[in-house]
Amino acid sequence: MEIERMKTLVASMHGKGPAEALFAVAELQKEVGRTEASLVRKARQAGLSWEAIALCLGVSKQGVHRKYGKQ
C-alpha cells in the first residue's frame, strides 16, 4: 500500500545524513506522484469532474487536466 511505503520513507530519514535523507525525500516525491496519479484515475472513474479534482488538489482545472487528461 502506498501509505505504508511513504511512512517507511519518512521514518528512514531520521538519524540519516543529508545525502541519505535527500535520497529518501526524492523517493517519497516519486511515491506521492504515483499515488496522486492513481487517485486521480480512481476519481475520474468514480465520476468526479476535472474541476472537483483540481479543487481537491489545490490547482487549476486546466493544470490537472493537462497533467492527467491523457491517462
N, C-alpha and C positions, 0 to 999 in steps of 0.2 A: 504494500500500500504506500502511496506517495507520502502521506503524512509521517509514517514511521521512518522512511528514508530521510525526510527533512529533519526530523528530530535527531536522528543519528548524526547527520552532518553538522547540525548546530552543536550538539554535545561534543563532537570531535574537535571543535575549535578551542575549547577550554584547555588552558595549560600548554598550548602549542606556540611555536614561534610564529613570527609574522608570515613567513613564506608558507608554512603549513596551513595556517588559518586562512590565508588568501586562497589557497587551493580549495579548501573546504567551502569558502564563500562562492567561488566560481562554480563548483559542483552544485551547491544549493540553488544558485541562479538558474542553472540548467534544469534542475528538478522542478523549480517553480514554473518555468516556462512550459515544460511538458505537462504539468498539472493544469496550468491555465488553459492550454490548448485543448486538453481532454475535457475540461469542464465547459468550455465554450461549445464544443461539439455536442455535449450532452444537453446543454441549454437550448441549442438550436433544434435538436431532435425533440425536445420537450415543448417546442413551440414558442420559445422566447424570441422576441424581436431583437434586431441588432441594437436598437435604441435601449431596450431594457438591459441587455448585456453590457453595453457601454456605460450605462448608469452604474451598474454593479462594480465595474472595473475603474470607474472614475476617469474615463477617457471619452473622446468624441465618438459618435456613431460611425463617422467616416473612418476614424482611426482603427476601430475594432473591425470594421468590415474589410478595410484594406489589409489588415494583418491576418484575418482568419476567413475571409469570404470565399476563398478558393479551396477550402478544405472539404 
